[in-house]
Amino acid sequence: MVIHQKKQKNVDEGDGDADRYGDCWIYIAKKADTKLHLAHSTGKRVQATADKLMKTVRKRGKLPTKDEKATFVSDGNDQYTRAILENFDVEAINYGQLVKEREKGRVVGKTKTIIFGEIDDESTDTVYVERYNLTVRHGISRLVRKSLCFSKCKEMLDNHLDVYQCYNNLIRVNSALTIKTERGEKNIMRTPCIAEGITDHIWTWKELLMFKIRPTIN
């Protein structure tokens, strides 16, 4: 969560800019196997923000079928349930939730629930995206609280997230994706896009910034 212009408690709900000020949440979709930052959506903690995320996931990912189901895991935010049902066939989805119970900031219990489909207990975990949330907060200065860099403009935050998504997927080597070779040989370092088969090499910033996007024909 980030804060724009002023804290949520100081936002007048009758103000025409109430939807632009105060709390701004970042919803992220990340693939657990390849660590690919698939999509993100920013806005108030409302259904529309979750709907936008799942709409992007549907657009960028392979459409699941009854024979090749997609598995989703999230926290207890029921907005995801409605967003998944809105964008995918329920018979092609496995979806589970992990709800953590906290006391004085410490986790004292976990409750795993299968919302629909079939998903094993070990797969019902949000550890990867939680770790990535920490990585993003350390990597994007706009998310650092009580600093001069703290984001005050949603548009610029969205742009920064887009750039960081490209950096994470194409440039940043993820140690969890490294393929270990025989002793004496150099290990194969990989980025999420290499693991996905989208590219065959680790990109540089120059390559990313000079990449030309082909125009689309409507």
C-alpha positions as CSV (number, residue, x, y, z in Angstrom):
1,M,0.0,0.0,0.0
2,V,1.2,3.5,-0.8
3,I,-0.4,6.9,0.1
4,H,-1.0,9.7,-2.4
5,Q,-1.1,13.4,-1.4
6,K,-2.6,12.7,2.1
7,K,-3.6,9.9,4.4
8,Q,-6.9,8.1,3.8
9,K,-8.4,9.4,7.1
10,N,-8.0,13.0,5.8
11,V,-9.7,12.3,2.4
12,D,-13.2,13.8,2.1
13,E,-15.3,11.2,0.4
14,G,-17.3,14.0,-1.2
15,D,-14.3,15.4,-2.9
16,G,-14.1,14.9,-6.6
17,D,-10.5,13.7,-6.3
18,A,-11.2,11.2,-3.5
19,D,-10.5,8.3,-5.7
20,R,-7.0,9.7,-6.5
21,Y,-5.9,10.6,-3.0
22,G,-5.2,8.5,0.1
23,D,-4.5,4.8,0.1
24,C,-3.4,3.2,-3.1
25,W,-3.0,-0.6,-3.2
26,I,-0.8,-2.6,-5.6
27,Y,-2.2,-5.9,-6.7
28,I,0.4,-8.2,-8.3
29,A,0.1,-11.5,-10.1
30,K,3.3,-13.6,-10.1
31,K,4.0,-17.1,-11.5
32,A,5.3,-19.4,-8.7
33,D,7.4,-21.7,-11.0
34,T,9.2,-19.2,-13.2
35,K,8.9,-16.1,-10.9
36,L,7.5,-14.1,-13.8
37,H,5.9,-10.8,-12.8
38,L,2.8,-11.4,-15.0
39,A,0.6,-8.4,-14.2
40,H,-0.1,-5.6,-11.7
41,S,-2.9,-3.2,-10.9
42,T,-3.0,-0.1,-8.7
43,G,-5.9,1.7,-7.1
44,K,-8.2,1.6,-4.1
45,R,-8.9,-1.7,-2.3
46,V,-12.0,-2.3,-4.3
47,Q,-13.4,-4.9,-6.7
48,A,-12.5,-2.9,-9.8
49,T,-8.7,-3.1,-9.0
50,A,-8.9,-6.9,-8.7
51,D,-10.9,-7.1,-11.9
52,K,-8.3,-5.1,-13.8
53,L,-5.6,-7.4,-12.5
54,M,-7.3,-10.6,-13.6
55,K,-8.3,-9.1,-16.9
56,T,-4.6,-8.5,-17.6
57,V,-3.7,-12.0,-16.5
58,R,-6.2,-13.5,-18.9
59,K,-4.9,-11.4,-21.7
60,R,-1.2,-12.2,-21.1
61,G,-1.4,-15.8,-20.0
62,K,-2.4,-19.0,-21.8
63,L,-6.2,-19.5,-21.5
64,P,-6.8,-22.5,-19.2
65,T,-9.0,-25.4,-20.1
66,K,-10.7,-28.3,-18.3
67,D,-7.8,-30.5,-19.3
68,E,-5.0,-27.9,-18.5
69,K,-6.2,-26.0,-15.5
70,A,-4.6,-22.9,-14.0
71,T,-4.0,-22.7,-10.3
72,F,-4.4,-19.5,-8.4
73,V,-3.5,-18.9,-4.7
74,S,-4.1,-15.6,-2.8
75,D,-4.7,-14.2,0.6
76,G,-8.3,-14.0,2.0
77,N,-9.3,-11.0,-0.1
78,D,-12.6,-12.2,-1.7
79,Q,-12.3,-9.6,-4.5
80,Y,-10.0,-12.2,-6.2
81,T,-12.7,-14.8,-6.1
82,R,-15.2,-12.6,-8.0
83,A,-12.5,-11.4,-10.4
84,I,-11.4,-14.9,-11.3
85,L,-15.0,-16.0,-11.9
86,E,-15.6,-12.9,-14.1
87,N,-12.6,-13.7,-16.3
88,F,-12.2,-17.5,-16.3
89,D,-14.3,-20.7,-16.6
90,V,-14.6,-22.0,-13.1
91,E,-14.2,-25.6,-14.3
92,A,-10.7,-24.6,-15.7
93,I,-9.4,-23.1,-12.5
94,N,-8.0,-24.4,-9.2
95,Y,-8.2,-21.7,-6.5
96,G,-7.1,-21.7,-2.9
97,Q,-6.8,-19.0,-0.2
98,L,-4.3,-18.7,2.6
99,V,-5.4,-16.6,5.6
100,K,-2.9,-15.7,8.2
101,E,-3.9,-15.0,11.8
102,R,-1.7,-12.3,13.5
103,E,-1.3,-11.2,17.1
104,K,0.8,-8.1,17.8
105,G,2.2,-8.3,14.2
106,R,3.3,-11.9,14.4
107,V,1.7,-14.8,12.5
108,V,0.2,-17.2,15.0
109,G,-1.9,-19.4,12.7
110,K,-2.6,-20.2,9.1
111,T,-5.9,-21.3,7.5
112,K,-5.9,-22.9,4.0
113,T,-9.2,-23.1,2.1
114,I,-10.0,-24.5,-1.3
115,I,-12.4,-22.1,-3.0
116,F,-13.0,-24.2,-6.1
117,G,-11.2,-26.9,-8.0
118,E,-8.6,-29.2,-6.6
119,I,-5.4,-28.0,-5.0
120,D,-3.0,-29.8,-2.6
121,D,-2.1,-28.4,0.7
122,E,1.5,-27.7,-0.1
123,S,0.6,-25.6,-3.2
124,T,-1.7,-23.4,-1.1
125,D,1.0,-20.9,-0.2
126,T,1.6,-17.2,-0.9
127,V,5.3,-17.2,0.2
128,Y,6.6,-16.3,-3.4
129,V,4.5,-13.3,-3.9
130,E,5.0,-12.1,-0.3
131,R,8.8,-12.3,-0.9
132,Y,8.4,-10.5,-4.1
133,N,6.4,-7.7,-2.4
134,L,9.4,-7.2,-0.2
135,T,11.8,-7.2,-3.2
136,V,9.6,-4.6,-4.9
137,R,9.5,-2.4,-1.9
138,H,13.3,-2.5,-1.6
139,G,13.7,-2.0,-5.4
140,I,11.3,0.9,-5.9
141,S,12.1,4.0,-3.9
142,R,8.6,5.3,-4.5
143,L,7.4,2.7,-2.0
144,V,9.7,3.7,0.8
145,R,7.6,5.4,3.5
146,K,8.7,8.7,5.1
147,S,11.2,9.6,2.4
148,L,11.5,12.3,-0.3
149,C,11.1,9.6,-2.9
150,F,7.7,8.5,-1.6
151,S,5.2,8.4,-4.5
152,K,2.6,11.1,-4.7
153,C,1.5,10.6,-8.3
154,K,-0.4,7.4,-9.3
155,E,0.5,7.8,-13.0
156,M,4.2,7.9,-12.2
157,L,3.9,5.0,-9.8
158,D,2.2,3.0,-12.6
159,N,5.1,3.9,-15.0
160,H,7.7,2.9,-12.4
161,L,6.0,-0.5,-11.8
162,D,5.9,-1.1,-15.6
163,V,9.7,-0.5,-15.8
164,Y,10.4,-2.6,-12.8
165,Q,8.3,-5.5,-14.2
166,C,10.5,-5.4,-17.3
167,Y,13.6,-5.3,-15.2
168,N,12.5,-8.2,-13.1
169,N,11.5,-10.4,-16.0
170,L,14.3,-9.6,-18.5
171,I,17.3,-8.3,-16.7
172,R,17.4,-9.4,-13.1
173,V,18.8,-12.9,-12.6
174,N,16.8,-15.0,-10.1
175,S,18.9,-17.4,-8.1
176,A,16.0,-19.8,-7.7
177,L,15.9,-20.3,-11.4
178,T,19.7,-21.1,-11.7
179,I,20.4,-24.5,-13.4
180,K,23.3,-26.1,-11.6
181,T,25.8,-27.9,-13.8
182,E,28.5,-30.4,-13.2
183,R,31.4,-29.4,-11.0
184,G,33.9,-27.2,-12.9
185,E,31.3,-25.9,-15.3
186,K,29.6,-22.5,-14.9
187,N,26.0,-22.6,-13.7
188,I,23.3,-21.4,-16.1
189,M,21.9,-18.1,-14.8
190,R,18.3,-17.4,-15.8
191,T,15.7,-14.6,-15.7
192,P,12.0,-15.3,-15.5
193,C,11.6,-14.7,-19.2
194,I,14.4,-17.2,-20.0
195,A,12.6,-19.7,-17.8
196,E,9.4,-19.0,-19.7
197,G,11.1,-19.4,-23.0
198,I,10.3,-15.9,-24.0
199,T,14.0,-15.0,-24.6
200,D,17.2,-16.9,-24.8
201,H,19.5,-14.5,-23.0
202,I,19.8,-12.0,-20.1
203,W,18.9,-8.5,-21.3
204,T,20.8,-5.3,-20.6
205,W,19.3,-2.0,-19.7
206,K,20.5,-0.6,-23.1
207,E,18.7,-3.5,-24.9
208,L,15.5,-2.9,-23.0
209,L,15.4,0.9,-23.4
210,M,16.2,0.8,-27.1
211,F,13.8,-2.1,-27.8
212,K,11.4,-1.1,-30.6
213,I,7.8,-2.2,-30.1
214,R,6.1,-3.2,-33.3
215,P,3.0,-1.2,-34.1
216,T,-0.3,-3.1,-33.7
217,I,-2.9,-3.2,-36.5
218,N,-6.4,-3.0,-35.3
